[in-house]
């Protein structure tokens, strides 16, 4: 083993959505030496235009995790797509920018998490953002930011199917919202993305790359952290492997930003977790923390799909149309190379719901879940004109686990989703199907539809829709909660994100979320990194 005699003030493990922000903020204090260890390589240009992800193999930049057979969904297994690259999952995601509802963070605070109310975290979002001038509606700059490092754009020059969907949704009784990140989340509106001229701008672009100009900040890529070195309640350093060489570095503080799967995995490999489980694998227990790896949350997602009469963004053999997509992207930064989800809605499946309980994306390219165990083949884009309504339950009640398969750091962890363990999650998605069918029956969208591909016109009874949900529900790629914050005995971190029972270890990523938010979680992860970075910078 190579022994590094250098002492780092701060070691950030994982240059993902939160880790890039944390590292950048910590390095603002130029008297502190900050090291970032990332298991993957530097990001590549090909990841910038979103549409290329449907045609190229990016398996090198992804962990390749698959879950265990899920008894709540007819023993289905899923590809848990997680970024293994500088920028993390924010380098391979769909870039939908969603803050979450104000009530989400007030709920976190009501659980005892002091400092996480909407009034306290919304200014962090505003400081992060640089919103483009509104195209369909001007941003309210009292709520939205216009001078932060992260550019946010609203989709423009939408496909006719998108415009038809927006009109049909309003006729179906869903209100229009000019900005679901503004005063009113509920309703239907145009999508927002962390992009500049259609090109991805992730936290590595907005925070880490500019910060790397500072001499006190160093990034080491392709560095798999194998273990935290725990001694008498402190993390003395970390062990990592790069190019077959195992090295050890010392640390004053460690901030773990590996994400909802890798963070609990590394903690358990280091002897931090449920003592009984660790001992059964021959791992010495450094700290009995039974909540590590519990409380796995994910938005359960269905993808009802329709075939249409005219063109959509679905890939076809029409080379002239494909060339047109490329030209539109080059000239305007719009179209399917930028995104295929141009509209979004937050809706209530029942008047009894006090706030929206379903999140919906309108995808101008139809796709269905595919069971082939190949990278990106867990989602099959249809080769004919079609669209999908991508629906997920905002606040799922089901919970899963992440456990170790072995003490080998290179072995994939055991992911047990239990995605539909609570019958109420199934009921919500069945109700949502009724709403989207009502939308599709409205003009002008109804006149553009040929037939329902999935679940199909035959699925009309409640029993048929329940079976559809149980057999076809997949992931929104919003894994979270496995090292949740809180004040109870099962919480892994305190509300200041410090690991309970350890003097100098913090966590900043989706694993600390005590409950899911309404919508995509990438923006919330960056906010978590911003919050902890500000807390620790001095």
N, C-alpha and C positions, 0 to 999 in steps of 0.2 A: 504493500500500500504506500502511495506517495503521501508524505506528510507535508502539508503547507504550513509554514510557520507564521504566516501573516494572520493578523487579527482583524476581522471585519466588524465594524460597528453594527451593521445591519445586513442580514442575508435574507433576501426575498426568494422564496421557492415557487417558481411558476410565473412566467411572463404572460399571463392570460389577461382577460378583460380587467380584472381588479389589480392583478400584480403589476402591470405596466404603470397604472396610476399610482399605486403605493410607492414603487421604486422612484418614480419621477418626483413625487412629493418629498420623500425622505432625502433625496440627493440635493434638495434646495438648501439644506443645511450643509454647506461645503466643508465644515469641520468634521463631518462624519463620512466614513468610507462605506459604500453600499455595493454589495454584490448580488447580482441576479442570476439564478441558476434555472435554466429552461431545458426540459428534456428533448424538445424538438429543435429543428433548424430555424434559420431566419425565414421570414415570410417571402413569398415569391410574387412577382407581378401578376402571374396568371390567376391569382386568387382575387384580384381586384374587381374584374367584371364578374358579377354574380352568375350570369348565364353560362359561363364556361364550366361551372361545376357539374352541369348535366352531361357534358361531353368528355371531360378529362378525368383521369384517375388520380385522385389526390390522397391515396391511401398512405403515402409516406408521411403525411401531415396529420394523421389521425390515429388514435390509440387502437382502434379495431375491436373495442369491447362488444361482447354479445351477452345478453342477459340469460338467466336460467329460464327454463320453461315455466310459464306463468299459468298456474291452475285457475286463475280468475278469468282467463281469456283462451280457454281451450288449449292450454299448454303452448301458447305462442312464445317464440323467442324474438328479441328485437336487437337491432344494431344500435348501440348507444354511442352515437357519433360525438366524439370529444376531440377537440383540437390538440394536436401534439406539434406545436409550432409557435414561434414568437407571435403573440397576439391571442393564443389559445383558441377557444371555440368562437371567439369574435372574429377570427380570420376565416372561418369556413361557414358562418351562419348566414341567415337571410337578411341581416341588417335592419330588420324592423325595429324602429326606435319607439319604445313605450316606457313611460315612467312608471305606470301603475296608478291606481286610484288613490286619492288622498286617504280614503278610509282604510286602505291596506296598511299604511304606515301608522295610522292612529290605532289600528288593531294590534300591531306589533307593540306599540307603547303601552297599550292597555294590558298586555301580557306581563308587564313589569320591566320591559326593555326601555329604560329611561334614555332619552336622547334620540329616539327613532320616530317621533310623531311627524305628521305631515308638515307641520309648521317648521320643524327642525331639519327635515331632509329635502324638502322641495327647493329651498335656496341653493342646495348643493347641485341639484339638477340644473337650475338656472345658470349657475356659475360654470358648469361644464359646457353648455350649449352655445353654438353660434348658428342661430336659425336663419335660413335664407328668407328674404322678404316674401311674404305670402303670395301665392299664385291664385289660389281659389279664395283665400281669406287671409288678411294680414295677421301675423302673430301678435298676441297681446304681450308686449315686452315687459309688462309688470309681472307676468308669470313666466314667460319664456326668455331664455338668454340670447344675447346677440353679440357677445364678445368673448365667449369661452373657446377652448381649444378644439371642440368637437363639432364639425359642421353637420347640420341637420337640414335636409331638404324634404319638401313635400313633392309627391309624384306629380308630373305634368304630362300633357299630351297623351292622355290615357287611351287605351283601346276602347272601341265602341261597346264591347261587352262590359267593360268596367262601368261606363256611364249608364248602360242599361241596368246593371245590377243596382247602382246607387238609386236610380229612380224607382225601381221595383221595390227595393227595401223600404223606401219611404212610403210607398203606396200600401205596403204590408203593415205599416204602423210603427216602423222604427224611426225615431227622430233623426234628423241630420245634426251632426256636431261639427263645427268648423275646426276643432282642434281637440282630439282626444287626449292630448297631453296638456291641455289648458284648463279652462274652468269647468268643462263638462266632458267626462269620459264617455258616458252612455250615448249611444247613437251610432250612426254610420258616417264614414268620411273617408277622405283620401289618405293613403299611406304615407308614413314619414320614415326616413332612412338616414343612417349616419353615412352619408356619401358626399362626395364633391364631384359634380358633373357625371354622376352615375358610377363613380369609382369608389370602392370601399375605403372608408377611413375608420380604422379600428383604434383601440386604445394604444396600440403600439405606434401608430402614425401620429396620433394627437398628443400623446404624453411621452412615451419612452424614447422614441427617436430623437426628438429635440433635447431631452435630458441627457442622452448619451454623449453630448458634446462636453459635459462636465467631467473633469478629470477624476472626480471622486466616485463616479458610477461606472461599474464594469458589468458587462453581460457575458455569460458563458453559455453557449448553446450546445445541444446534443449532450447534455449533462443530466443523467438520470440519478436523482437523489434516492439513495437506497435506505438511509436511516438517519434519524435525529439522534444525537448523542446526549442522553439524559443522565444527569448526575445530581442527586440531592435536590430535586425540584427545579433544576435549571437545564437549559439546552446549552451545552458547551460548544457544540459545533454540529456539522453534518458530514455524512459520507456520500460521495457521488461517484459515478462511473462515466468516463468519457473516452471513446475510442479504445475500450478494453482496459483502460488504466483507472484504478480506484484511488480516489484522493480524499483527503480529509481536511476540512477547513474549520477554523474556530470562529465563533460569533458572539457578539454582545447581545444582540436581539435577533430573533428569527420570526419572519412573517410568512406564514404558509398560505399560498394562493393557488393550490392545485386544482380546485374545483370540487364538485359534490361527490365525485367518484375517487379521484386520486388523493384528495386531502385525507379522508378517513383511512384510505389504504396505507398511506405513509405513516399516519399516527399509529395504526395497529402494528405495522412492521417495526415500529420503534418502541413497542411495548406499552402504548397508550391506548386503552380501550377496555373492553370487557375482559376482566382477568381470567375468567373461566375459559372463554373462547381462545384467548392467547396461549394459555397454558396447554390447551389441547393440541396446539400446533407447535409446541416446544419453544415458544417465545417467552423470554423473561418479562415479567410484568414490571414496568417502571411506574405506571400510574393507572389504577383501576378507575376507568371512566366509561361506564356501561352505555352511555348515550352515543358513543362514537359509532358511526355506521347505521344507526337507527334513524327513523323518521324520514326515510327517502321519499321525496315528493316529486311528482311529475304531472304535467297537464295531460290527461288522457285525451287523445285526439282521433277524430274520425274525419274522413275525406269524401263525402258524397260528391259524385261527379256526373256531369251531363255532357252528351254529344251535341254539338251545335251545327247549324246549317252553313254558316260562313267560316271565315278564317278566325283562328285564335293565335296564341303564342306557342301552341304545340308544335314540336319539330315535325316537319314533313319533308317529302322529297322535292318540294317546290323551291328550287335553288334561287329563283328570282325573289321570292318572299324572304328567304333567309338572308340574301344580300341586302334586302331592304331593312331588315332588323339591324344588320351591321352598320348600314349608313345612318340609320336613326340614332344609334348609339354614338357614333363618331360626331355627328352634327349637333345633337341635343343632349347626350348623356341620358337618354330615356329608352324605353322599350325593354324587351325581355333580356337583353344582356345586362341591364341594370337591375331589373326585378321582374318577376312574373306575378307578384301580389301587389296590386295597385290600389286596393281599397280594404278597409278594415271596419269591423263593427263590434260593439260591446252591447249585449242585449240581455234582457231578462226573460227567462223561460216561463215565468208566471207572475201575475200581478202581486202575488204574495212575497216575492223576492224584494228585499229592500234596496238592492243594487244589482247591476248586471252580474249574471252568474255564468255567462258564456262569452267567449272571445271568438270572433270569426274573421278569417282572412279570405278575400276573394282572389283566387288564382286563375289567371287567364290562360293557363295550360293545365289540362286535366291530368291527374296522376292518381294512381292507386297504390296501396301497400303491396309489396312484393316480398315473398318469404325466402328468396334466394339469399344465401349467406355470402354476399359479395359487397364490396365497398360501394356505397351509394345506390346499390340495387335494391335496398330495402324500400326504395321509392321508385316506382316505374312510371315515367312520363309517357302518356299515351301518344301514339304517332298520328292521330287524326284530330281535327278541330274539336276542342272540348274545353271545359272549365271545371274547377273544383271549388266547393265551399269547404274551407278548412276550419273545423270546429273543435274547440277544446273547452273543457270545464274549467272555469277560472279558479275555483277553490275546491279542489278534490279533497275528499275525506279519507281516501285509501292511502296506506303507507307501506313502503317496502324497506329493504335493508341492503347494505353493502357489507360483505364479510370477506375475509381472506380465504383464498383457496389453499395457500401454502405460505411458508415463510420466505419464499423466493420473491424478491422485489420485481422480477420480470414476469411473474405469473399474473395473468389477468384476475382481478377480484371476482367474487361471486355476487352478481347483481340480481336481487330478487325483487321485481317491481311490485307485485301484488296490485297491479294498476287499477283493477276494478273490484277490489275486495269489499268495498262498501257499496251496497245496492243503490244507494242514492246517487252515486256517480253515474251509474248506468241509466237511471231514470232521467237525469238531467240531459244526457246526450240523446236519449229517445225523444224527449220534448223538443230539443233543438232541431232534430230532423224534421219535425212538423213545421217549425218556423221557416226553415230554409226551403222546404217544398212550397210553402205559401208564397215566399218571395219569388221563386222560379215561376209560379203560376201567374205572376203579375206582368202587365205590359211595362216597358217594351221587351223585357227579357223573355217572356213566354214565347213571343213570335220568333225568337232566334234559336230556340231549343228544338232538337230532334227527338231525343229520348234520354231517359235516366240510365246511366251506365251502372252506377253503384249507389245505394243498395239494389236498385232496380224497381220497376213499376210493380212487380209482384209482391214486394215487401210492404204490405199495407197494414197488417195486424200488429198489435203491440208485441206479440210473441216473436213475430218475424223481425221486427226492429230491434228487440232485445238481443236476438241471436246475431243480427248484423253487428251490433255494438260489441258484443262479447268476442266475436270472431275477427273483427277488422280494426278494432281500436289499436292505435299505435302511439308513438311518442311525439311530443312537441319539442323535444330536445331542451327541456327546461328543468333538468335534474337539480335538486336543491335539498336543503334541510338536514343533511347527514351529520353535521356538527353544530346543531342549532344553538343560537343564543337564548339565554333565559336566566331565570332566578331559581328554578326548581332543580332537584337533584339529578335529573336526566339531561339537563342542559350541558353542553360541552364548553361553551364560551360564555363569559359574562357580557352584559350589554356593551361594554367597551371593547369587545371582541378578543379579550385575553383568555387563553385557555385556563380553565379552572384547575388549580393545583400546581401550576407551573409559573415560574417567576418571569420568564422572558420569552414567551411564545404567544403569538397572536395569529388569528386566521382572518383573511379577507377574501371571500369568494361566495358563491351561491350556497355553499354548505351551511353558512351561519343563519340563513333565513329561517325564522321560526314558523312561518306560514307562507304559502305562495301568494304572489301578487296577481292582479288581473292583467294578463298580457305577457308579452315576451320579456325575459328577465335580463337581457344583456345590459340595458341601461342601468338597471338597479345594481348589477354587479360593479359597474364602473363607479356608481355613486358610493357603494360600500368601500371601494378602494380609496375614493376621494376622502370619505369621512375618516377612515383610519389613518390615511396619510397625513391629513391635517392634525390629527390627534398626536401622532408620534414624531412629527418633523422636528420639534424643538427639544 
